[in-house]
């Protein structure tokens, strides 16, 4: 190439060569500068400034108005990969179109979120697709393919998967550690990421805030051993916001920030998202770390090369050849129709029964059969979440029903409690009127981070007078309240501490529109949850004071109860639609987990009042997550669920209720009957904890995959043919009813007589198909034999058990219509070869009272008691000791005891042999003073005392005599602050 056209400018060259050429032209200082999220321009090379990260979970977010599609969990509920691919395409086209007018809009999109919805109390459940890794992977592959585009070279946008790895709690999210055993890691968490990476539609991943097995995810060894082993494509790892600082701050994993950034870079983090747009702090840390020799130039070059590769794929250097450079599709008719189609596809009909022996309550029919009452706190709401764009169009359930049936035939009652708040001297809070400036709040323009937007201070604060204002009170559960003024705005608190009616909706990183009553002096103090201060009424207006002693005491004067208004509206209607659910910014969101599955009492009262007034009542739950509503499910004739459906949610719901569209969505996660069915939020062992539909032994309220339609489907002729690579299944499905509808055909598999705990049934394939009345479809599925495999911890590999496997087909995981049995070739699992391989502590079969911890700060796992004061146990089944051993040795750190027993149910008894510590990696000195245990089972085989060793990573080898032979289970008991990494055997 000529000097005027260097190789990196030559589109005829492969991308990797072009990226390498450009890298070579950058100085070391320029390369280092590119490691921050906001990378500067390099003018001498024509390299523009670049930002990693553009939120695009279900539409372009944080950049102003854009088409808003259903929440991610709603897309998961569609079970419709082809539809989701089109949604991804629309989002990426709008990102391109918006960038043409605003270069702050990025093309490296941080979406989708593929964390599995293991526990429905997780605050960010709205961001994921499903509790099942196969369904999550299928939807993620579709969405990322849409985001990427189909050009062989250039990408429309570059998706980054969130959040690597095993991340399902907001409580202590930056300091908690998920204990993830190898089987759960391979069979569950990794599977959610792997499909999209192998499909070639992913530019990278973002690590999660939490730790896994004691090690921060931003240092995850699996970024190298798993993620980057799945593809030959360069993958870019972008840190989550502020996470590099956490390594030395909240996590205290390193003593200095220099050690922290160096370790993250070496582990595979390529772009540091920290300190917002100010790169100076992170770059300073990197410069000092480099000067200290904590990483090499090769580490920097590797990260920069990955970033440059993404920029080449996005066409940055070939604007004349980039097929997406002139994309202009924004708020098109096609995108509006797609938003409605997606919202319709996401609606799940949970229950639909007759009322008084008639036909099922739904559909209402084209004319609705008379007047319709739509009631409830979300009946006239179109809620957005943290990762939504601003609405271009708004459609609430009330809007949709009035549009469909006519405004004159639809009655409405929101069901808020209408109150006055009076002070001890009899005055009541007054919202100044007329309402101040109705224009948009200053600074409400699009922001890269909406958390940076401040509350309004241009409006007058609340005062108090004899009459006061009637406020709309909503209790969202857990005593969390919102108060709304007569003009429709919510009471909020800005930086000056004054209480104003200033917010259109609750929102923001720290929500300033929520309150709680605290009983005091026969009345209530009003606690502002955003600041932790209490409301007081003073001469200058109502304000929040930090001191409880300065708070005003308020007395609640009820003007109207919400259930009374609902009952009046319901009484004379032909049908009642109660719309309940959550506000995505309150009680369950990023930074805040839910505490219960129960529907908030306020909303529970409303559906009960509606049903008491009119038995023809349907409950529509519009929410980011499941609820436990057993009474409603047993009492009401009809029950539906949909995630917050975006800009067309109300229209879509009305069309489903009317019967214009048959619902066909399916639950993407189990709906449990009560909180008692849930594991601990921090229990990530879906196998041992019997979690999700895969392992749950109880009876759910509604099972995974459940969803009804307005017609009936018959299943016939499930057949299977097995070859060396896959099982080919064929199933015939017929619409035997009178209504055209989609059906979601689900195929599950299970071994008939598993040797280890396996799922009750596991999804292996599905297809959403549309059938007219009387129509038949013959569906074919190719299921790879690998889908039948489990991770064999005894041998560290995938294994397919020989013998019978059943495939089950039906419309849900619990509604099996056809079953076929096959006998795939497999390998009989042998005993653990402990003489040859020893035992890695993490490869247990069962455990109680232990946690996985980091063996070192870079790689490896160890086991420790969850509580040093309580022994933890590990069980290793079928250990083959051959003709016998005479000694064992443990690799361990810390301080404590390790005791061995033969047999799964051995009980501590006689005094075992003891061991002594030697340097790690040296001869154990077996026989040097240790005596064999000669007692009969269940006597302990050996007890070894470890340490103290000088720290959690200072491992030593402790040996002892031990006599055991043949194949037996081995139980290990840990006491104290010991960390067990490995056990070796000899003799």
PyMOL commands that set and color helices and strands:
alter all, ss='L'
color gray80, all
select helices_A, chain A and resi 7-9+15-25+28-33+43-45+72-78+81-101+125-127+133-148+182-198+217-219+222-225+227-229+243-246+257-267+280-291+297-313+333-345+397-405+407-409+450-452+548-550+562-571+601-613+630-635+646-658+675-677+692-695+785-788+834-837
alter helices_A, ss='H'
color red, helices_A
select strands_A, chain A and resi 38-39+50-51+54-55+65-66+108-110+158-164+177-178+204-207+211-212+215-216+236-238+348-352+372-375+390-391+410-413+417-423+428-430+463-465+471-475+481-484+490-493+499-503+515-520+523-528+534-538+541-545+554-560+575-581+617-622+638-642+713-722+726-735+741-751+762-771+776-784+790-792+797-799+805-810+816-822+839-840+846-848+850-854+861-865+872-880+885-902+913-919+940-946+956-964+967-986
alter strands_A, ss='S'
color yellow, strands_A
deselect
rebuild
show_as cartoon
